[in-house]
Amino acid sequence: MNVSKYEQRVLHALAQGGRITFEKDDRGKIVEVLCFNREGWVLSDCTLGIFQKLRRRGLIASRESGPYQITRLGLGAVRAQLDNR
């Protein structure tokens, strides 16, 4: 599956235990997203457009109205990266 560099960054952060929180407007449409890594830092590469692409492809999902997390399909799509700590 073709996944862009920014989508890979978001998926990698989610694969390590991150989450995507969202804000909805009064009609129930998602208007703002924030991607947090496992330490609680915000990933600036996660825009609303990237979020919608990942959700449409089924790489991320929300369970029981909670924050969005990576799915099994998303885990298979993410490429291994070195963790520069």
PLY file of the C-alpha trace (Angstrom):
ply
format ascii 1.0
element vertex 85
property float x
property float y
property float z
element edge 84
property int vertex1
property int vertex2
end_header
0.00 0.00 0.00
1.31 3.45 -0.90
1.68 5.54 2.22
3.25 9.01 2.13
6.09 10.18 4.38
3.76 12.19 6.62
1.30 9.32 6.89
4.22 7.04 7.85
5.23 9.44 10.63
1.73 9.49 12.05
1.34 5.71 11.79
4.72 5.18 13.45
3.76 7.41 16.38
0.46 5.53 16.73
2.17 2.14 16.49
4.32 3.06 19.48
1.26 3.80 21.61
0.11 7.23 20.43
-3.45 8.44 19.86
-5.35 10.99 17.81
-7.88 13.17 19.60
-10.48 15.16 17.70
-12.90 18.06 18.01
-16.34 18.05 16.37
-18.55 20.96 15.37
-22.23 21.26 16.29
-23.21 19.06 13.31
-20.91 16.22 14.38
-18.25 16.75 11.71
-14.59 16.44 12.76
-12.96 19.86 12.36
-9.67 19.53 14.28
-7.32 16.68 15.13
-4.29 16.42 17.42
-1.89 13.48 17.28
-0.10 12.63 20.53
2.81 10.23 20.85
3.13 7.96 23.87
4.98 10.62 25.90
2.19 13.15 25.34
3.95 15.37 22.79
1.92 16.70 19.85
2.97 15.58 16.35
2.64 18.57 14.03
2.64 16.42 10.85
-0.88 15.16 11.55
-3.27 17.43 9.67
-6.98 17.00 9.05
-6.26 15.86 5.47
-3.82 13.15 6.56
-6.23 12.04 9.28
-9.05 11.67 6.76
-6.85 9.67 4.36
-5.79 7.28 7.12
-9.35 6.85 8.34
-10.73 6.30 4.83
-8.14 3.58 4.17
-8.96 1.84 7.45
-5.48 2.33 8.92
-6.85 4.04 12.04
-10.12 3.60 13.93
-11.93 4.85 17.00
-13.29 2.35 19.48
-16.23 3.19 21.76
-16.07 6.91 20.88
-12.50 7.14 22.17
-9.40 8.56 20.52
-8.31 7.13 17.18
-5.65 4.42 17.31
-3.88 2.28 14.75
-5.58 -0.86 13.39
-4.06 -4.19 12.40
-4.14 -3.04 8.78
-2.27 0.10 9.81
0.35 -1.95 11.65
0.96 -3.90 8.46
1.30 -0.71 6.39
3.83 1.04 8.63
7.49 0.56 7.75
10.09 -0.05 10.42
11.98 3.03 11.55
14.87 3.54 13.91
13.87 5.07 17.21
16.32 7.93 17.75
16.29 8.27 21.51
0 1
1 2
2 3
3 4
4 5
5 6
6 7
7 8
8 9
9 10
10 11
11 12
12 13
13 14
14 15
15 16
16 17
17 18
18 19
19 20
20 21
21 22
22 23
23 24
24 25
25 26
26 27
27 28
28 29
29 30
30 31
31 32
32 33
33 34
34 35
35 36
36 37
37 38
38 39
39 40
40 41
41 42
42 43
43 44
44 45
45 46
46 47
47 48
48 49
49 50
50 51
51 52
52 53
53 54
54 55
55 56
56 57
57 58
58 59
59 60
60 61
61 62
62 63
63 64
64 65
65 66
66 67
67 68
68 69
69 70
70 71
71 72
72 73
73 74
74 75
75 76
76 77
77 78
78 79
79 80
80 81
81 82
82 83
83 84
